[in-house]
Each structure stands twice: as C-alpha cells, then as structure tokens.
Amino acid sequence: MHSIPYGKQFIDQSDIDAVTDTLKSNFLTQGPKIAEFEKKFATYVGSKYAVAVSNGTAALHLANLALGVQKGDKIITTPITFAATANASMFMGAEINFVDIDSKTLCIDIDKVEKLLKSKPRGTFKGIVPVDFAGFAVDLERLKKIADEYGLWIIEDACHAPGGYFLDSKKNKQFCGNGNFADMSVFSFHPVKHIAMGEGGMVTTNNQNLYDKLCLFRTHGITKSEDLLEENHGAWYYEMHELGYNYRLTDIQAALGISQLNKAQDALKKRRKIADYYNQSFQNTKVNIANANTNIGNAFHLYVIQIKNRKALYNDLRNKQIYAQVHYIPVHLLPYYKQFGWKLGDMPVAENYYNHCLSLPMFPSLTKQEQNFVIQSILEWIQ
C-alpha cells in the first residue's frame, strides 16, 4: 500500500482550468475573482458579508483588529486548537485565558466558560474565541446568550467547519459562519481543509461596520471610496485612514477557491460517509470514538479517535506508511504560553485528550481500500 496522509487536497481538471483561465486574464490580483469568491462563499455559509484574505491567521488577526482588541484585554479560548487561534489576540497585546474542553464535544466547555465569568467581576473579559474543533459546530446560540449577559464579543474559529452546523433551540440548522450568533467567523483554505487553495482565509459577518473595517485593514488601511475621502484630487487619489496590512488574496487563489467551492457539498458528503464507516468499524472495540464523531452537522475536517498507548499505535501506523496525526498539543503547554504561568494540570480534560488522541486519514478522495487498510491496521494492533 502506498502512503496515506491524514489529509490532503483534491485537485481536478476543473480546478486547473479555473486557475489557467485566470492566469490568461488581465488580473492576477486585485481583480474581479476576489469579489466573486466572497459573494459565493457568503452564500454558502449564509452570511451577509465575506472578506477574503491571505490565510486563516490573517483572518483571525483582522477580526481582532476590527473589534479593537487592545493591550491587556482578556480573551477566552480553548487549549485544543492550532496556536494561531490564541496568537492572533496576542498580536494585539491581549491576555489569553484558556478554558478546558468538553470531553464529549472536544470543543470549549460552555459550562466552564460560564463558571469562569461568574467567578470574576463583570468587565474582566472582553471576548471569546470558540473553535469548531475537527468540524463539530459549537452551540453558539447558548454561548451567545452567555456572551451577551457579560458583554463579550464572539469570534468563531470555523477553520475546520465550512458546511458544518448545529441545531438551535428550535431545531433549525445554524451553519458555521452564518453570523447569526458570532460577531465574526474565520475560515482557512490550507490544502488539508475543505476548500484547498494553497493558502487563503475568509472572515464572515453580518455587521456592516465590521465588514468595512475588515476591508480597510486588509489593504494597508488605504481607501479610494469617495464616501470616505477627506479630499479628492482625481481618479488616482487614495487615503490611508488606518495602520493596516497587506492581507490580500490573489485572483489566482480566488479562482481556485470558486472551483473548489462548487464541489464543497459533494466533498462534505464523502467526508461524512467516511466517518460513518469508521464509526461502524470501531464499534465494540477498544477504540474510543468521541461523541463529536456524530454526523449531525459535523463537517469532519478531522476524524479523531482516542486510544491507550497512542504513541505506539502512531509509530506502528507510520511503519505502514499511514501518516495519522495528533491534533493538537494543548496550546497552554507550548513553551511560549507556559511563560505566562500555564502549566500541566491546568486543563485536565484537554491534557487527557491529548495523551490519547489520533487523527485518522480523512479526505474526500480516500478510497474504500485505503480506509479498510487503515481500519485493519488499527484493529490488528489493538488485539
């Protein structure tokens, strides 16, 4: 059997043709494909606005900028995520307060968030960044009620979950990034994600004021909008109103994103089918299948199991060229964050999860033969 990664992109001829057409066009960047991609992505997730940027980290940073996060602001997030979730607030000089995960959902424990807020004076915390970990959508309806009570904003890190959703109190599907509960949501288009563009990111929101700020900060803080100009010397004229960044996406990437988005629903169905087969195969075995591996709304960026002696299984699979992965090292235990006083024992559920978790191959082009080889290899190892 050839090597099997935990995730990879799927690029077909339609993707190649889309990029080739853009390479032959008049615009490689700052052209019409950006707006087209933004409009189609906003429609896909159900938001009013979408702002395309250079990567997921840039999306997180811009969201913090738009909300005016300042030095000393205390922000709540989960320790089980990629470091960028916390880093983006740190860029602003904020202080990160980690809250442990729920063992069932593997996402931030909303009960513990509420307990933390009740234990501190009102106004202590400014915002919360929940993560739709592995593709499982956080119950933002409930989190929004708590956030409103304590005056917190919400940035939803939905990088794992385009197309994912949770059921609200009326049993309606609330899709990740639709803006009904979070102030902003962010997405990533890294090759292992649902929409593969090499690099790229998106911020969605229903708030026009935040949208305008995102657009301004994305491109150096510079505007040519006649409604915003203090003067107007001619069609060439522009003004810099904020200290912004060059976080633009190229038309080449946007063209690929549009093509990938056209196949997103089909790819999501394949991910859920793969997850179903894993679930069936591991029933009544020593493999611990997280409750989060339900197909109700899960976008399945990852399929995570938990097992004793994870390192031995990890090495055994690698010897068979099955490149499972560990997601993630708890952020509070990374050396950079330990300098702020975080230590082993602070997040017991997250730490226990990390000691046993393993992400199995999960991508739309995974064949049944490849998946059977993965499953067989695991079952043989645990017997």
N, C-alpha and C positions, 0 to 999 in steps of 0.2 A: 504494500500500500504506500502511495506517495504521501508527502507530508500534509497534515491537516491543521491549519491555524485555528485560533479561537474565533476569528472574524476576518472578513476580507470583502473588498468591493466586488461588484459585478458590473462590468462594462460591456455593452453590446454595440452593434453597429450603429444603432440609432444615436447612442451617446457620442460615438466617434464622428458621425455625420454632423451632429449639432455643433461640436467644437470646430470641426473643419469649416463649416459654413461661417462661423464667427471669425475664424482666422482669415477668411477671404473677404470679410466685410470691412467697413470703414472704421469700426470701433473695436479695439481690443480692451479698452477700459473706459469708464465714464460714459458708456453708451446706453442704448435702449434695452439691452438684455437685463440690466440690473432691475429696472422698474418692473419689467415683465415677470421676472422671477419673484420679486417681492409681492406683487399682486397675486400671483398664483399660490405662493406659499401662505399668504394671509387667508386666502380662500380655503386652502387645505386644512388649516388648523381652526378656522372660524374666527379670526381676529379682524379688527378694523385696519390695523396698520402693521407693516413689517419693514424692518430696516436691515438690509444685507451688509455684512461686514467681513473682514478678512479671516476670522477664525472664532471659535467659541469663546476663547479667553477674552478677545476684544469685545465680544458681545456682553460678557459679564462686566467688563470694565466700563463700557459705555452705559450700561444700566445703572451702575453705581454713580457714575458721573451725572447722569440725568436726574437722579434722585438727590443729588447734592450731598452725598456722603462725605463727612468731614473727619479730620483727625480727632481721635478719641471716641467716635461713635461706636457703640457696642452692637455688634451684629451676631445673630444666632444662625448656626448652620449645623449640618451633620458631619460626623467624622468619616463616614463611609461615602466617599466621593473622590474624584480626582482633585488634586491640590488646587487647581485653578479656581474652584468654587470659592474657597476661602481667600486665596491670593488676591482676587480682584478687589475685594473690600480692603485688604491690606494695602493695596496700591494707593488707596485714598487716605491711609493712616488710621483706619478703623481698627477696633479690637475685636477679635473673634471669640465668641463663646460657643463651644461645641455642646450639643445636646445628644444624648445617646439615641441609638436606633431602636425601633420596634422589632422584636425577634421574628414576628410574623410577616411584616411587610418589607423589612430591611431598609425602610426609609426612616426619616426622623420621627421620633416618638412624640406625637402631638400631646399626649398626656403629660409627658415630662417637660415639654415646652411651656404648657400652661402652668405647671407646678413651679418652674423657674420664674416665670413672670409674676406669679403671686408672691414669691419669696422676696422680691426686690421692690423698691419704691417705683411708682409709675414714672415713666420717662427714662428709666435706666437704659432701656434698649430702644434702638431706632428701627430695626428691621430684621427680617428673617429670610433666609435663602434655603428653601426646601429643595430636595433633589428627587426627581422621579427615577430612583435608582433601578438600573437594569431594564427600565421600561415600564415599571409599575408606577402608576399615577398616584401621587399624594392626594389625600382628601382635602383639596383646597377650600371647599365650602366650609368645612369645620375650622380649618386653620384661619380662614378669613375672618370668621366671627371672633376668634380669639385676638387676632391681629388688630381688628377694629376696636375692640374693647381696650386694648393697651396702646393704641396709636402707632402701630407698626406698619411699615410698608412690606410688600412681599415681592421678591424676585424669584420666579420659579425657574430652577435649573432643569430644563426639559431636554437636555442634550441627548439623553438616552431614549426619548419617548415621543418623537413625532408620530402622530396617528394613535397614540395611547389615550386612554380616557378613564375617568372614574364615574360611578353612578352617584348623582346627588341625592338629596333627601326626597326628591320627587321621582327618583329612578330615571332621570334624564341623563344621557351621556354628556359629560363635560370633558371636551377634548383638551389635551395638554397644549397650552399656549393660546387658548381662545380669549384670554383677557377678562373673563367674567369674574375672576376672584383675585388673580395676581395683578400687581401694577404692571409688571413686565415679565416676559418669559424669554429664555435664551435657548438657542439650539446650536449644534455643531454639525459640520459636514465633513468631518475627518473620514478617511476611507473606510474605517470599520463601522461607521454609523449608517443609519438607514439611507441617507442621501449622501453619496460619495462624490466629493468634488476636489479631492486632494487636500485642500484646506477650505475653510469658509465657515461663516456663522450667520445667525439671524437673531434679531430681537423683535418680539411681537408685543403689541399693546393696543388697548382701546382708548388710550388717553392722548388726545392730540397735542397737548402741551409737552408731554414726554416724548412723543414722536418727533416734534420739531427740534427738541434738544438733542435727540439721538442723531438726527440728520446733520445738525450743526457740528456736534463733537466728532462725528465720523470723518469729517473732511477739514481738519485743521481749525475748526471754529470759524470757517470762512463762509460767507453767504453772498449770493448775487440776487437774492429775492428783492424785488423793488419795494415790497411792503416793509422790509426790514432795514433798507439802506438809509443812512443818515444823509448822504449826498448821492448824486448820480451824475457821473461825468460822461457816461456813454455806455454802449453795449458791452464794452470790455471791463467795466468797473466792478469791483468787488470790495467787500469789507470783512475784516476779521473781528468778530464780536466776542469770541471766547478762545481760551487756550485749548485747542483741540488736537486731534491726532490724525494720522493717515491710516485709517482702518477700512479703506475702501476694498470692495471686492472687484475683480475684473469681469469683463463681459465674457471672457473665455470660460471662467468658472461658472458664471451665471447660466450660460448656455448649457453646460453640463448639468447644472442643478435642475434646470427646467426639464431636461430629458429624463433625469433620474426621478424627478417628482411625478412624471407621467406614469412611472412604473411602481410608485411607492405603495399603493394599496395592494397590488399583486404580491409585492415582496413581503408586505406585512402578513398577508395570509400564509405565505410559505413559512415565515418565522413561527407563527402560531401553530402551524401543522407540525413543524419540527419539535416544538415544545411539547405538544400533545404526545408525540411518540416517545420522547424522553420520559415524560410523566408515566406513561403506561409501562415502559420497560423497567422503571426503577421502583414500581410499586412492590411492597412486601419484600424489600431488600434492605441492606444496611446503609443504603444511600439516603441521606436526609434531603428530601425535596422541600424547599421553602414554600410556605403558603402563598408567597408572592408569585409563584410559578403558575398561578391560575390564568386562564385565558381571558378572563373578564377584563377587558381594557388594557391588558399588558402588551406593550409594543415589542418586548423581547429583544432589546439590544443585546442582552446577555441572558444565558441560561445558567444559573448558579446552583450548585449542589453544595452540601456540607458533609464532611466525612472525617472520621478519625484518621490520624496519621496521613494528613493531606500531602505532606512533602514527599512521602514515599510513593504515593499514587501519582503525584505530579511528575516525579522522576521516571517512574515506570512508563507513563504515557509518552513522555519525551523520547524515551528509548525506542518507542514505536512510531516516532515522528507525529505524535498527536500533541500539538502545542496548546494545551489548555493554559489558562492564565489565572492569576489571582487579582481580584478587584474588590477592595483596594487595601493597601496598607493604611490603617487609620491615620487621618491627617494629623491628629493631635500628637501622634507618636513620631512624626517626622522630626528630624533634628531641629529644623528651623522653628517649628512651633513649640518644641519642648523648652526652648529658651524663655517662653512666656509662662512657664510653670506647669504646663500639661505633662502628665506622667502616666505610666502604666497603672491601671486600676481606676482611672477617672471615668472611663467609658466601658464598663464590664461587658455589656451586650455586644457592642461593636468589636471589642477585643476578642471575645469568644468566637464571634462570627469569623473574624479574620483568621483565627487559628485553624479553621476547618473549611473555609470556602474555596471553591474551584469553579471557574467559568469554563464550561464545555463549548466546543465548536458550535457556533450559532450564526449562520448567514444564509441568505436565500438560495444560493447555489450549492449548498451542502447536499450531496446525493444520499439516497437511502443506503447505498452500500457503505459510504463513508460513515454515516451515522451509526449503522449497525456495527461497524468496526470499533467505533468509539465506545458504544454501549457494551459490546462483548468484552473489550479490553478491561473496562471497569469492573464488570461482573466477575470476570475471571480473577481479577486482582483481589477482590474482597472475599472470595470464597476460601 
